[in-house]
Amino acid sequence: QRFRYMCGGKQTLICSRTVHSLNVTAHFQKLEYFKNNYLLLTIKLLILALFGYTIYFGFNILYNRWYLELITTDFKNIIQNSQFLNNLKSAFIPAYLSLIPTIGIFINKQIGWFLITSFMYLVISSLAFLLMDSNSLDSADIVVGLMVIAFFLLIILIMNKEKIRNGIYNIKKKDLIIKNIIASIIGMVITIMVTYLKQ
């Protein structure tokens, strides 16, 4: 079976088998892409879920703390309340931070890799500082903290896999160490800045 195909103003006969073959090839290419990048896709979905949760977390804190004021007080008076503004800022700090990798998941370039990986280093350094001040933590909290650190280290290792760092983000092996150092410095600097702002 044949049908006509317009190309540049000219009609060309194309076999339906050829079209079917092209469709099958495109389908297998999509499957191959998913097979090679399912780890990266999983990380991106986790980042999206984290971003959504941090937004919910921020609204939940404000709702629990300011519910009565929000329904009984004029909104103009509330937004002029310095305590409300401080609570608003601190409640959404996790959402602001998780916005960093959320932007990165849509950029398949080196900047995207930096945004995702530096956030992982940020979480690790934040937990490390918290665990170093372990006087207020019990053993269960320390174990959970170490498990979370191990999880984010695993994500960093995945982001450094050849198929991801080179195949997606075009980061060569010879540049890998220096780029991880830069990403870790960015993460630690942001951690220090957030700690300073919270004081």
C-alpha positions in Angstrom: 0.0 0.0 0.0 1.3 3.4 -1.0 0.2 7.0 -0.3 1.3 10.4 -1.5 3.5 12.7 0.6 4.0 16.4 -0.2 7.6 17.5 0.1 8.7 20.9 -1.2 5.7 21.2 -3.4 6.2 17.8 -5.0 4.3 14.6 -4.4 6.3 11.6 -3.4 5.1 8.0 -3.0 6.0 6.4 0.3 5.4 2.8 1.3 3.3 2.4 4.4 5.8 -0.2 5.6 8.4 2.5 5.6 6.3 4.8 7.7 5.5 1.9 10.1 9.3 1.2 10.4 10.0 4.8 11.2 7.4 4.8 13.9 8.8 1.6 15.4 12.3 3.1 15.3 11.2 6.2 17.1 9.4 4.1 19.7 12.5 2.1 20.4 14.6 5.2 20.6 12.3 6.5 23.3 12.5 3.2 25.2 16.3 3.3 24.9 16.4 6.9 26.2 14.3 5.9 29.2 16.4 2.8 29.8 19.7 4.8 29.8 18.3 7.7 31.8 15.8 6.3 34.2 18.0 7.1 37.2 18.2 10.8 36.1 14.4 10.8 35.5 13.9 9.4 39.0 16.1 12.1 40.5 14.2 14.8 38.7 10.8 13.4 39.9 12.2 13.3 43.5 13.3 16.9 43.2 9.8 18.0 41.9 8.2 16.1 44.8 10.6 17.7 47.3 9.8 21.2 45.9 6.0 20.5 46.2 6.4 19.3 49.7 8.5 22.3 50.9 5.8 24.6 49.5 3.1 22.6 51.4 5.4 22.7 54.5 5.7 26.4 54.4 1.9 27.0 54.0 1.2 24.5 56.8 3.5 26.3 59.2 1.9 29.7 58.5 -1.6 28.1 58.7 -1.0 26.6 62.1 0.7 29.7 63.5 -1.5 32.5 62.0 -4.8 30.9 61.2 -6.8 32.9 63.8 -5.2 36.2 62.8 -5.8 35.5 59.1 -9.5 35.0 59.6 -10.1 37.7 62.2 -7.6 40.5 61.2 -7.4 42.7 58.2 -4.7 41.3 55.8 -3.0 44.8 55.5 -2.4 44.7 59.2 -1.0 41.2 59.1 1.6 41.9 56.3 2.8 44.9 58.4 3.4 42.6 61.3 7.2 42.0 61.6 6.7 38.7 63.3 4.5 37.5 60.5 7.0 38.6 57.9 9.8 36.7 59.8 7.7 33.6 60.0 6.9 33.9 56.3 10.5 34.1 55.4 11.7 31.3 57.6 8.7 29.0 56.7 9.6 29.1 53.0 13.4 28.9 53.2 13.3 25.2 52.3 11.1 26.0 49.3 13.5 28.8 48.2 16.4 26.3 48.4 14.6 23.5 46.7 13.9 25.9 43.8 17.6 25.6 42.9 17.5 22.0 41.7 14.0 22.4 40.4 15.2 24.9 37.9 18.2 22.6 37.2 16.0 19.7 36.2 14.8 21.6 33.1 18.2 22.5 31.9 20.2 19.7 30.3 23.4 21.7 30.2 26.3 22.0 32.6 24.5 24.7 34.6 21.6 22.3 35.2 24.1 19.7 36.6 25.6 22.4 38.8 22.2 23.5 40.2 21.2 19.9 41.0 24.5 18.7 42.4 25.3 21.9 44.4 21.9 21.4 46.1 22.9 17.9 47.1 26.1 19.2 48.6 24.1 21.9 50.4 21.8 19.3 52.1 24.9 17.2 53.0 26.8 20.1 54.5 23.6 21.3 56.4 23.1 17.9 57.9 26.9 17.6 58.7 26.8 21.0 60.6 23.6 19.8 62.4 25.2 16.5 63.4 28.4 18.2 64.7 26.1 20.0 67.2 24.8 16.6 68.3 24.4 17.5 72.0 20.7 18.1 71.4 20.3 15.0 69.2 19.7 11.4 70.4 21.2 8.4 68.7 18.1 7.8 66.5 18.3 11.3 65.1 22.0 10.8 64.3 21.4 7.5 62.5 18.6 9.1 60.5 20.8 12.0 59.6 23.6 9.7 58.5 21.2 7.7 56.3 19.9 10.9 54.6 23.5 12.0 54.0 24.2 8.6 52.4 21.1 9.0 50.2 22.2 12.3 48.9 25.8 11.1 48.4 24.2 8.3 46.2 22.4 10.9 44.1 25.8 12.7 43.6 27.4 9.5 42.5 24.5 9.0 40.0 24.9 12.5 38.7 28.6 11.7 38.1 27.9 8.6 36.1 29.3 8.7 32.5 25.9 8.4 30.8 24.5 11.3 32.8 27.4 13.8 33.3 28.8 13.3 29.8 25.8 12.0 27.8 23.3 14.6 29.1 25.4 17.5 30.6 28.5 17.2 28.5 30.9 17.1 31.4 34.2 15.4 30.6 35.9 13.0 33.0 39.0 15.3 33.2 36.8 18.1 34.5 34.8 16.0 37.0 36.9 16.6 40.1 37.1 20.4 39.7 33.4 20.7 38.9 32.5 18.6 42.0 34.7 20.9 44.1 33.0 24.0 42.7 29.5 22.4 43.3 30.5 21.5 46.9 31.8 25.0 47.6 28.6 26.5 46.3 26.6 24.2 48.5 28.6 25.0 51.6 28.5 28.8 50.9 24.7 28.7 50.6 24.5 26.6 53.9 26.6 29.3 55.7 24.5 32.1 54.3 21.2 30.4 55.4 22.6 29.7 58.8 23.6 33.4 59.1 20.2 34.6 58.0 18.4 32.4 60.5 20.3 34.0 63.4 
